[in-house]
């Protein structure tokens, strides 16, 4: 079985279980997004691991980032929501 066939079978199984769960019915796009979160591609997983490694290295070098409250304030101002 090819990788594409395996992924299609995995998605189909996931979608059937999700739809049978009684939870609100998501769209096909939402189902795929939910499945992809639980089943990232090898490329996506490698990119995520590289980003984490970079963030850890930055932290070890003293970069503590920006406080979440400050970031959310900037975002609210940027999109015009004020406080």
C-alpha positions as CSV (number, residue, x, y, z in Angstrom):
1,X,0.0,0.0,0.0
2,X,1.4,3.4,-0.9
3,X,1.8,6.2,1.5
4,X,-1.0,8.2,-0.1
5,X,-3.3,5.2,0.2
6,X,-2.4,4.8,3.8
7,X,-3.0,8.4,4.5
8,X,-6.4,8.3,2.7
9,X,-7.4,5.3,4.7
10,X,-6.2,6.9,8.0
11,X,-8.2,10.1,7.2
12,X,-11.3,8.1,6.2
13,X,-11.2,6.2,9.5
14,X,-10.7,9.4,11.5
15,X,-13.5,11.2,9.7
16,X,-15.9,8.3,10.2
17,X,-15.1,8.0,13.9
18,X,-15.4,11.8,14.3
19,X,-18.8,11.9,12.6
20,X,-20.1,9.0,14.6
21,X,-19.0,10.6,17.9
22,X,-22.1,12.8,18.2
23,X,-20.0,16.0,18.3
24,X,-21.1,18.9,16.1
25,X,-20.5,17.9,12.5
26,X,-17.5,19.8,11.1
27,X,-17.1,20.6,7.4
28,X,-14.8,18.5,5.2
29,X,-12.1,21.2,5.5
30,X,-12.4,21.2,9.3
31,X,-12.2,17.4,9.4
32,X,-9.0,17.5,7.3
33,X,-7.5,20.2,9.5
34,X,-8.3,18.2,12.6
35,X,-6.8,15.1,11.1
36,X,-3.7,16.9,9.9
37,X,-3.1,18.3,13.4
38,X,-3.1,14.7,14.7
39,X,-1.2,13.4,11.7
40,X,1.4,15.9,10.6
41,X,3.4,15.2,7.4
42,X,7.0,14.3,7.9
43,X,8.0,17.7,6.5
44,X,5.7,19.6,8.9
45,X,6.9,17.6,11.8
46,X,10.6,18.3,10.9
47,X,9.8,22.1,10.5
48,X,8.1,22.1,13.9
49,X,11.1,20.3,15.5
50,X,13.5,22.7,13.9
51,X,11.5,25.7,15.1
52,X,11.4,24.3,18.7
53,X,15.2,23.6,18.6
54,X,15.8,27.2,17.5
55,X,13.5,28.6,20.2
56,X,15.3,26.5,22.9
57,X,18.7,27.7,21.6
58,X,17.5,31.4,21.7
59,X,16.2,30.9,25.3
60,X,19.5,29.4,26.4
61,X,21.2,32.4,24.9
62,X,19.1,34.7,27.1
63,X,16.2,35.6,24.7
64,X,13.0,35.5,26.8
65,X,10.7,36.7,24.1
66,X,7.9,39.2,24.7
67,X,5.3,38.9,27.4
68,X,2.0,37.6,26.1
69,X,0.0,40.5,27.5
70,X,2.2,42.9,25.5
71,X,1.8,40.9,22.3
72,X,-2.0,40.8,22.7
73,X,-2.1,44.5,23.4
74,X,-0.1,45.2,20.2
75,X,-2.4,42.9,18.2
76,X,-5.5,44.6,19.5
77,X,-4.1,48.0,18.5
78,X,-3.0,46.7,15.1
79,X,-6.5,45.4,14.3
80,X,-8.3,48.3,15.8
81,X,-9.9,46.6,18.9
82,X,-8.3,49.0,21.4
83,X,-8.3,47.6,24.9
